[in-house]
């Protein structure tokens, strides 16, 4: 427990330092001058491939609508990897801004935001959950409450390196809804960093629907192919 608190404090300090010591007139990818006021220059921004079409994840009568902001390649891959593995919260802020645009274009009615929980192993290793960072940043900008509503009940293998079918089997029923009174009757937005087969998002959304959520929409920073 003590360890968790120290890690949370280190995480907050890192967030704070990365924000006050980065000037937004320098592109974080190419380091060139940027007057775009979003830590990314015009050229790098134009290389990001936007993903505008919502899609559906279907299984066993459940039909979950999902939105991704970007395609997982080039600069997007770099931004996600920096947020996920290098505590680069400026990369996270860039992704947040783009995800909020996607959310605005989708015209959804959302009452609560939640996020895909990290495995204990990853949380120990990184000290923070990148999807929680994205959810909280989106919640702060949109004034929508962010609540932890899911927990992982099964330790699973890392999805990276598994085939599509293996990913569905690996993650099958490994999430559970918590804080049931917050879930019942609510329209919930589930945040993840990257969606690949949709298995993780599906089982998280299903866990919320099983606990009585009215509807669940998924929003991810990027959409990837295996
Ligand atoms: Zn640039």
Boltz pocket constraint, residues with backbone or C-beta under 6 A from the ligand:
constraints:
  - pocket:
      binder: B
      contacts: [[A, 27], [A, 28], [A, 29], [A, 30], [A, 31], [A, 32], [A, 40], [A, 41], [A, 42], [A, 43], [A, 44], [A, 45]]
      max_distance: 6.0
